[in-house]
Amino acid sequence: MKIGFVSLGCSKNLIDTEMVIGLFKNNNYEIVNNPKEAEVILINTCGFIESAKVEGINTILEMSEYKKTGKCKLLIVIGCLVQRYKKELEKALPEVDLFIAIDEYENIWKKIEELINKRTKEQATCLDYMDRVVTTGNTTAYLKIAEGCSNRCTYCAIPYIRGPYISRKMEDVLEEAKMLAKKGYKEIIVIAQDTTKYGIDIYGEPKLTELLEKLSQIKEFKWIRFLYAYPETITEDLIQLVKVNPKICKYFDIPIQHISDTVLKRMNRKSDGASIKKLVKHIRQEIPNVVLRTSLIVGFPGETKEDFEKLYEFVKDTKFDKLGTFMYSKEDGTPASRLKEQIHHNTKKSRYNKIMELQQKNSNENLQKYIDKELEVLIEDITFDGKYYVGRTEFDVPDMDGIVYVNNSKKLEIGMFVKCKIIDKQEYDLVAEIVE
């Protein structure tokens, strides 16, 4: 049978999808990209915030139409949305033939085979990192080092969806990394909900620095980056490793969420405003060419005008290289959803717009520093008109940050690393020419 996949949500979810693809491939299914051709369609959903839920429902309804207009006979839905709302979804969406929650992944193939009315195959019955089919091209791959989260931020549903923080054994992570290296992947992106807590639950102390050191010894890897580093668990050893190791990208993604102590306390965050400011200053002193990215939440319950002004001034003064902002989303079952001081949507939207307008100015100023500099660019695509190659520097995470448009003055291959001179900038992107 032919099967097609739709993966929604974060890169951690994408790895789950890649393992499911590997499971079907090992059981002799044909993987297709066109949903019109698929006899089975599987959707991996996200249930993190309200917009992700809406996207999930809309995607399910969209894919269900292929039962009428395509060859689809079976529609399977898995992932975070199912974990949170399985019973409600089963009642509301009869178009779906099978819902599988995350805590049922241990028996995922048994459930699928029962649905398809085939004999269960013993050689591949559960998700396996070593069997995943990487879907992010031939050069870049994600490497998940932990599941779940134990931080218990009051706004976040991840612990209720994915469970507590559980690190993978270092030897298992390294085995998967070596497999990816043999397949030709040059850029590895280490991910978890909180990478800086990696290993504490197994080894009694943080092990991210040690893991990154061992990954950098795999000669095939050229770029290694890690997402996401919580401010309270960024160690001096980690900062120094990023500083001196040529394979570790000079890039920190530090999700601070806010700078007001009052709001941080209500969020149950472990850092305060002073420690965050001190950390940012220290990293920039130690690694002058570092790129800092953060994420913020505006409109959290009880956020006053004064709280927001503190955040605005902090963003204005700090000039993060990259910044993402979210309007607070009231998530079922989270402590923050029960707080009385909920902020009106219009206020949240106004604060969101102010931060993003400010960041646009900051980004424009930050990109100016690259003009006339030479940077290494990973070539990933070519524009429709063929005038430019499209690539990234070590300072850009795929699908999250900016890109580099490289003048097509020389024939290049996708997946090449090319030295380029930056000659111009756009709103969030750079324009470059190849250095002969």
N, C-alpha and C positions, 0 to 999 in steps of 0.2 A: 504494500500500500504506500501511497505518497502522503507525506505529512509536511505541513507548514507551521511555522512558529511566529508568534508575536511576543516580544519581550518589552514590558513597560517598567518604568521606575529606574532605580539606581544601578550602578555598575555591579554592586554586590548581587542584585537580583539577576543581572545579565549572566553572571557566572553560574547561577542555578539553572538558567535556561540552557547554557552551553553544556552542562552536565546532562540535562534531559535530552538534548539533541544527540549527545554521544550515546545515551541509552538506546534511543531509537535506531541509531546507525548500527550499533552492535547487534541489534536484533533484526537487521536486514530490511529496514524501512528506507525508502527513498526520500531524501530531504529536498523540498522544493521551496523556492522563494516567492512564487506567484500563488496567492491564495485561491485563485480560480482553478488551479490544477490540483490542489490538495484535497485528498479524500478524508483526511483528519486534520483539524486545525487545533493547535494548543496555544493558549494565551497565558502568559505568566504576568500576574497583576501586581500593582503596588497599592498599598492602603495607608500610606503615611500621612497625607493631608487631604483635605476635601477635594482639591482640584485633581489629585491622583485618583481618587475614588470615581469622580465623574468621568475622567478619561478611561478608566477601566470598564465602567458600565457601557459607555459609548462604543468602545472597541469591541466588547462582547456582542453588542447588538449589530455592529457593522459586519463582523465576521459571520454572524448567524445568517446574514443574507446570502452567503455563498452556498447555504443549503438549498436555496431556491435558484440562484443564478449560476452556481459553479458545480463542482463535483463533490463538495463536502457532504459527508455522511455522519460524521461525528465531531462534536465540538467539546473540547476539554479545557477547563479553566483551573489554574493553580495559583499559588502565591499568597502574598500578604493580605490582599482583599478577602480571599477565601478564608484565611486563618481568622480574620476578625468577624466576618459576616456570613459564614457558610450557610446556616439555616435560613437566613433572610434571603440570600441569593438563590437558594434552591427553590424557594417559593416564588420569587419574583421573576426568575429567568428560566422558564421551562425549555427554552431553546438550547440550553446547555445540557449535554448528555452526562457529564461527569465533573464534579468539583472535587479538588484534592487540596486539603490544607497542608501547611508546612509541617505540622507534627505527624502527618501521614506519609511523608516522603519515604520513610523506611519501607513502606509497602507500595510504593508508587507503581512499580511495574505490574504487580499482582492486580491492582485495581484497573490499570489500563488494559491488561490482557483479558480480564474478566469482562470488561466492557466490549472489547473487540471480538470476544468469543473464540480466543485461540488458547492453545496450551501454553502455560507459563514456561519460559525458557530459563534454565538454571544459570547459564553463563553470564547473564547480565540482568539483575533484578532490582538494583537500587542505584542511587546517584553516586558517581565516583569522579573525583577531581581528575584522576588520570585518564578518564575516558571522554572528558569534555571536548566539544568541538568549538574552538575559539572563533568568534564571529566578528572580531575587531580588526580584520585585515591580517596581513602576513608579517607585520613588523611589531605591532604593539599588542600586549596581552595583560589582563588583570590577574593578580595573584591574591586570593582572599586568605587571610591569616587567622581570622576569628569569626565567630557567629555571635549574633545577639548583642546585648548591651546591659550593663548593670549600673549605669550612672543615675538612672531614675530622674532625669530632668522632668519637671512637672508637666511640660507641654507635649512630651514625646510618647508616641505609642509603640515604638520599637520593642521595648522589653515585653510588652503584652503580645506582640506579634511573633518576634524571633526568640524570645526567652532571654535568660541571663547571658552575660559575656562568657564565651567558651573559646579559648585559644586552640588552634591546631598545633600538634606536636611539631617542633622545628624540623625534625628529620622528614616528616611528611611534606611540609612546605618546600623544603629543599629538593626533595625527590620530584615534586611537581615542577619546580623551577628548572631543574636540569632537563626534564622532558620538554619543556617549552623552549629551552635553549637549543636542544637537538633539532627541534622543528623549525628553527631559524628566527625566532623572535628576538629582537634587539632592544626593545623598550619594555620594561616590566613595571607595572603600577601596583604597588602593594596597598591593599585596601582592607578596611574593617570599619565598623562603626566608630571605633576609637583605636587607632593603630598603636598609640603610645602606651596603652595598657596591655599590649601583647605580652603574654607569658606570665603575668603575675599570678593568674589562677593555677597554672601548672607548676611553675618554677619558683614561685614566691618572690619574684622580682621582675621588673620590666626587662624584656629581652629584644626589643625592636632594634636597638643599636647592634647587638650581636648578630641578629638575623640579617640586617642590611649589609654588615661587613662580609658575611658568608656569601650572600647573593652577589656582591661585587667581585668575588673571587671566581665566579663563573665567567669565563673569558668571552663567551658569545654576547653577553649583555653589554650594551653601550650606555644606555640611560636607565637609571633606577629611581623611581619616585615613590612617595608614600602619602596616602590620604586616609584618615584625617588625624591631625595632631592636637589633642586637647591641651590647653595652655598649662594646666596644673601638673601635667605629667611629661612635659618636654624637659629632658634632662640635659645637663651640660655636655655629657658624653655624646648625645645625639647631635647637638649643635656643632660640636667639634668634628664629628664624622662628616656631616654635610659640608662643613668648611673645607676639609682636606681631601676627601675622597672624590676623585675626578668623575666617577661613574654616578654618584648620587647627585641628582639635580638640585641646584641651589634654589629650592622652592619649599615653602612651608604653607600648608593649608591649615589654618588655625581657626576653628569655628568658635568665636567668642560669644555670639548672640546678642550681647549688650555690654554697656560700660557702666551703667548706673548700678551701684551696690544694692539699692532697694529692689530693682528689677531682677538682678542676678540671684538675689536671695530667694525671691518668689519663684524663680525658675529652678531652684535647687541646684544651681551651678556651684562648682567648687572653687572658682576663682573670684577675686574681687577686681574692681577697676584699677586699683593701684598696681596689683601684681601683673595684670595684663599689659598696662603701659610700660612697666619695667621690662617685661619679657620682650615686647616688640622692640624697644630701644636696644636691648642687649643683643638680640639676634642681628639687627642691622649693624651694630658696632663690630660684631665678630665676623659677619659675612657681608661686606659692603655691596656686593652685586646680587644679594638675595632678592627673590620675589616673594612677597607676602600676600596671601589670599585669606579672606575671612568670610563668614556668613553672619547675618544679623536677623533678628526678629523685631519688627515694629508692631505696636498695638497690642503688646502682651497685657493681660488683665492687670489693671492698676497702674499702667504706665502713664505718668503724669506729663504735662507739657514740659516741666522742668527735667524730667527723666529723658524725654526725647531730645531736648536741647543739649543735654550732656552728650548724648550719643552723636548728634549732628556735629558738635564742635570737635569731638574725638575723631570722627571720620575726616573732617576738614583738616585737622592738624596732622593726622597720621598718614594720610594719603596712601592707603593700601593700593598695591599694584592691581589687585583683582578683588572684587567684592560682590557678593550676592546678598540680596535682601528678600525676606519673606514677610508677608503680612501674617500675623498670628492666626492659626487655624484651630478652632475649637474641636478637639478630637475626643470621641466617646471614650469614657473610662479613664481618662487622664486626670490627675489632681487639678490641673489648671482649668479644666472644663467646668469645675464646680466653684471656681472663684466668682465672687459676686460682681467685681468691678470690670465687667467685660466692656471692651472698647467698641464704639460704633464703627461700622464698616467704612463710612466716609472718612472718619478720622484716620483709620489705618491706611486707607488708600492715599490720603494726603501726605502722611508721614513717609510712606513708601516712595512716593514720587519725589519728595524733597531729597531723600537719601540718594536715590538713583540719579537725579539730576546733578547732585554734588559729585557723585562718583564718576559721572561722565567727564566732568571737568578734571578730576584727579587723574583719570585714565589718560586723558589727552596730554596732560603734563608729564606723566610717567613715561609714555611712549616716546616723547621727544628726546629722552636721553639715549635712545638707541640709534638715532639718526647718525649716519656716517660710521657706525660701528660694524664690525664683522662678527657674524654669529653663525653657528652651525644650524642648519635647517633640515628637518626630516621631511622629505617629499612624500605626500600622501595622495595627491589627486591632481587633476588638471581642470581648468575652467572650461565651461561649455564651448567658448569660442576659441580655445586653444592658445590664448595669448599669455596665460600665466599658469605656472604650477602652483599648487596649494600645499603649504607645509606648516610645520610648527617648530618652535625653538624649545630648548629644555625648560623654558619659563612658561610653557603653555600646556595645560592638561587637555586631552581631546574632549570635544563636545562640551567644554566648560569655559575655556578661555579663548583668546583671540587666535588668529591664524596669520600666516605670512604669504603674501602673493609674490611669487618669484618670476621675473621676466623670462619668457621662453626664448632665450638666446642660445640655448645649447640643449641637445637631447639628453634628457634625464630619465631614469627609471624610477617607478614608484617603489618606495622603500629605501632609497638612497639617502645618505647624509651628505649634505653639500654646504660648503662654506659660502656665505652670501654677505653682501654689504647692504645695510638698510639705507634706503634712499628717500623714503617717505612714510607717512603714517595716515591712517584713517581713524574713525571714531574709536575702535577697539583693536584694529588690525595694523599690520605693517606691510610695506611694499619693499621688495629687495631685488638686487641683481646678482647674478652669479659672479663669484670672484674667480677669475681665470687662473 
